[in-house]
Structures are given as C-alpha cells and as structure tokens.
Amino acid sequence: MSNFRQGLPQLSGDLYLTDAGIETDLIFNHGIEIREFAAHTLLPDEAGREALANYLRGYLSLAKEYDAGLVLDSQTWKAHMHWAGDLGASEQELHEANKDAIALIAELRDEFANNSKPIVLNGVIGPRGDAYAPEAAVAAGESEAYHARQINWLAETEVDMITALTFTQSDEAIGVVRAAKSADLPVVISFTVETDGKLPTGQPLDEAIRAVDDATESYAAYFMVNCAHPDHFFHVLGDEDWARRIHGLRCNASRLSHAELDECEELDDGDPQELAGQYKSITKTMPWLNVFGGCCGSDLRHVSKIAAAVSDR
C-alpha cells in the first residue's frame, strides 16, 4: 500500500538520497544492454530484474548507513506511449510495465523495512520526446491529457509520489502537475538545463519554476534540477523565493553538454570527490536543499561521496 501520499516525509527537511544514473551505470559499468535506454525493458527478464534490484539495494544500504531517507525510483522514465513504437510495445504492455516497476520497488522497500528513515516509492515519468533536445513544443493542455494516462496507471499502484524527471519545457511540466493533482498524487518537477543554466527551450530556470507554480497554484511538492553538471547552473541559484522551491539535485558527473553526451561512446564519470564538494558548496548557498542523488555518468561511488559531504549540512 501507499504510505506517504497524504504527506511526503522529505518535506520535513531531513536528509534524503536518491539513486544515480541507472542506465549509464548498468550499460557502461556492468555491461548490461538496455533496449532504447528504457530500463523497464529489463523487468521481464530474471537476470535483468535482479540487476535492477541489486543496483537499487546499493542505495537502500547507503541510506541506512547515513540514517537518511530514500526516494526510491521506479524504472518507468520511458514507459509511456511516446516510445511505444520504438519499443514495439502495446499500451497494455506499457501499463503492465508501470505496475511491475512499482511492484519491484515495493518489494525492496519491504526488504529494507529496518531502515531507520522512510523509503518513499517514486513513480518516474519522462518528457514526451528527447530529454536532451525537445522535438516540439508541448502545450499545457496537451501535456495534461497525454501524461494523465501514465499518471493514472501509477495511481493504481502503491506509489507514494511521482517525479517528472529531466523535463525541458515549463508548459509540459504544467500539464503533468495538473494531471497529478487530478489523480490526487504528490508530484515533483525536475528540470534539466543546458550549460548556460537555462532550459533547452532557452527559458531561464527561475521563469520556468514561476510559470509552473503560477499555473497550478503551487501544487508541486517541490522542484529539482537533474541531468546537468553543477557548473552549468550554480551561477543562477541564490536565496530567492523561486530558488527556495528547489529541494533536490541529481547532477551529471560529466561537464559535457547534452549534445556532447549524446555523441559519447565512452562513459565520462567525472570526479566523485569533486562533485561531492560542489554539492556541499551549493548547500551553503541553499541550506534548504535536502534531496540528493546523481544522474548520467554517476553511480553509487558518487552518491556515497555526496552523502558524506552533505550529511552534516
């Protein structure tokens, strides 16, 4: 059953961790092929399912070590209809994939029931299109109708919340928030930015966050930034009202741009210790941040260093 839909425990300000770049870690560090970069395609295969579970067990153990909560992600970022053709999947198969993904993380939550802090089941949804280079503008109404399908699938499960991860457009994010509100689900919006700190559409981050809040009566539980290196956006952050709506970071290990990452055939895993130090520096500017993890190129090494760096924030 869902434990936290009526009140997300991470809103207390306590330390919460997330996982890192699951796809890049499994592909480059473990030699596991992931079809179309869609991690849910591993679920039906026994070895693939165990690889997902073992990956997540590392973060559950890390959260226990640091007496931290964990936002435990489902592998459903591409389990929606935009990718049905590429994946050769029917709507029913995608529906079942969402249910199965939440079943897996619910099993892991129960396996780690002795963790001292809450484990929050998070249903992840991705943008309608390329997260590095949006193919077309998505209007808020269109987005609401589109994303409602996956959000309603997730609402049928034990999930506690949903996160729109690596979103590139404020209008699309508005639609997600409205659909989540209709489904009575807590929702987090995580934007990605380019090397100039702006969304791939060119919209400044502050404008994007304000636009979502203004259009949705600030329904989103909080905002995050992911799939960008701290160097790309640290300069736009500060102690302002819009920035106080950001509670989490999931940064790339690499300083490369999205376009450069898209062309990479080798993993750029950066420097875990340096990345952790940058997280610590950001928390000095924004001490209200309390949800920390990684994204492309990062793995358990990076999040372990980050946890150590921010645990005394």
N, C-alpha and C positions, 0 to 999 in steps of 0.2 A: 504494500500500500504506500501511498504518498505520505511523507512525514512532515513536509515543510511548505506546502502550497499556501498555507494561510499566514506564513511568516518566515521569511528566509533568515536563517541564523547568522549568515555572514554580514547582515545589516547591523549586527552588534558592534562591528569594528574589530573583532578578533581576527587573528591571522588565519587565512585560508589559502590553500595551494590548489593548483590545477595541474594537469599533465603538460606535455610539451608538444613537439611536432611529431605526432604518431606516425604519419605517413612517411616522412623523411627518415625517421629513426628506423622503422621496420624495413623500408626499402634499402637504405644505404648501409645501415649498421648491422642488419640481421639478414639481409639477402632475401627478403620476402617480397614477392611480386604482388602489387596491389593494382588490380584492374581499374583503369581510368582514374587512378588516385582516389578511389572510393572505398574507404576502409570497411564499410558494411559488407562488401562482397566477400570478406574473409569469414563472416559469421557461419555460413552453412557448412564450411569445411572444418573437420575436427581439429586439424593442425592449425588452421588459420584462427579459429576461435580461441584455442589455447594460447596462441601468440598474442592476441589482443588481451586476453585475461592476464597473462604474465606481465605484459607491458604495464597494465593498469595496477597490478599488485605492487609494482615498484613504488608508485606514487602513494598508494594507500599506506605502505610501510613507512615512507618518508613522512607523511602527515602524522603518523603515530609517533615517530621519533621526535618530531618537533612540537608535539602536543598541539597540532594545528588541525583545523577542519579541512575538508577536501570537497571541492566542486568536481564531481565525478562525471565526466563527459561520456555521452553515447557517441557511437561512430556513425552518425546519420547526416553528416555535413552535405553529402551528395545524394542522399536517399530521398530525392523528390523528383517531380515529373520532368523538370527541365532536362535531366540526364537520362531519362528512360530510354531514349533512342540509342545513345552512346553505350548504355549498359545492356541493351537488349532486354529490358525489364518491363513487365506489365505493372499497371497501377496496383494490382493486388499484391504482387511480389514486393513492391516498394513499401506498401502498407505493412506487410509481414516483417520486412526488414527493420522498420522502425520499432515494431513491437518486440522483436527479438533482441535488438540492440539494448533496449531498456531492460529487458529480462536479464541480459548478461550483467549489466552494471548493478541491478538489484541483487543478483546473486553475490556479487563481490562485496556490496555493502553489508550483506548479512554475514559473509565470511569474515569481515573485519569489524564485526559488531563490538569488539572490545576496544576499538579506538576511543580515546577519551573525548574527542570533539566530533561534531556532526559530519556525516557524509551526505552530501546533497546531490541527488540524482538530477543531472542536467541534460536535457534534450537539445542537441546542437542542430541548428539549421544553417544552411549556407545560402549565399545570394543566388538569384536567378541569372546565372551566367558566370563568366570568368571573374574570379575574385581579384585577379591582377589587372585586368583591363576590361571594364564593363562594356558589353557589346551594344547595349541600347539603354536609353533612359527608361526607368520603370516608375510609372505614376503611382501615387499612394493607393488609390482605389484598386488599380490593377494588382498591386502587390498584396493588398489585403485579401483579395479574392484568391490569388494564387497560393500564398503561404498558409492560408487558413486550412487547406487540405492537410498538409503535413502537421500543422499545429494541432488540428483536431485528432489526427492519428495518435500523436504523442499524449494528448489529453486523456486518451483511453487507458493509458498505462500508469505505472507507479511514479512517473516522473514528478519531480518537485518544481521544476522551473524549465525554461527554455532560454537558450542564448543564440542570438543571430550573430554568427561569427564571421569575421572578415567581410563585413558589409562595406560597400563602396559608394552608396547613394543614400542621402537622408530621406528622400521620398519613399524608397523601398523600405527603409527602416520604419518609417511611419506606418506603413501598411502592416508590417509584422507586429508592431506594438498594438495596433487596433485589433488585429486578429487574435493576439494573445489575450487581450482584455475580454473579447467576446467569449473566449474559451475559459476564462477565469484562471489563467495561468500567469504566474510571475514571469517577467521577461527582462533580459539584459541585452543591450545593443553593444556590440563590439565593432568599432570601425577600424579599417586599415587605412594607412596614409602612405603617401609617396615620400621621397627623400626631402621634400620641402615642407613636410608636416601637414599637407593638405590631402583631402580625399582624392582618389583617382579622377574624379569629376572636376577637380580644381576648387572645390568648395573648402574653405577653411574649417578646421575641426570645430572651433567654437560655434560657427554658424550652423554646422550640421547638428550638433547636440541641442542648441537652442531651437532649431526648427522642429526636431522630433518632440521635444518637451512642449513647445507651444501648440503643436497639432494634436497632442494626445493627453493634455492635462497632466503632464509629467508622470504618466503611468509606469514607465520603465523603472525597474528597481534601482538600476544604476547603469553606467556606461563603462566600457573598457576600450583599450586600444590593443590591437594584435597584428601580427604579420608585418612588423616594421621594426627596425633597429632603434634603440633609444636615441642615437644620433640624429635620426630622421624627424623626431617630433619633440624632443625635450625642450627645444627653444620656444615652442608655442605654449608651454604649460606654465601655470602660475597659480597664485592664490586668488582665484576669481570664482564667481558663483557657478559659471558653466563648468569650470575645471573641477569643482567640488562634486560634480555629478559623476566624475570618473572614479571608480573604486578598484579597478583591476588593470593589470598589464600582462600581456602574453607576447613578449618580444621575440623577433628573429635573432638567431645567433649571428647571422651574417649582416654586414653593412651593405651588401649588394642591393640594387634597386629591384623592383618586381620584374622589370623587363630582363635584367641580367640574371636573376634567379631562374626565370622561365627557360633560359638558354643553357643553364648549368647541367653538365653531365656528371659532375662530381659534387659531393656534399661540402658545403662551406659551413663548418660548425663553430667558427669563431673562437673566442677565448672564454670559457665558462667563468673564470675568476673575474675577468674584466667586466663581463656582462653583469655579474652579481654586484660588482662595485657600482655600476651605473644605476642599477635598481636602487641600491642604498642611497645614492645621491638624489634620485628622484623622490624618494620617501622623505628626504629632509625638506624638499620644497613642498611636497604634498603628503603630509603625515597622515592624512585620512585614507590613503591607499591601503587596502588590506587583502586583496586577492591577487596572487602572483603565480605565474607559470611561464611557459615558453611556447614558441611557435616554430616555424620552419627552421630546420638545422639544429634545433636544440633537443636535448634528451634528458634523462634522469641526472646526468652529471651537472648540467646547467641548473636545473631546478633545485638540486641539492645545494649548490653553491648559493643560489638566490635565497633559499630558505635560511641558510646560515647567516646571510648578510642582513636580512630584514627581520629576523626573529626577535631582535631586541629593539625594534623601531619604537 
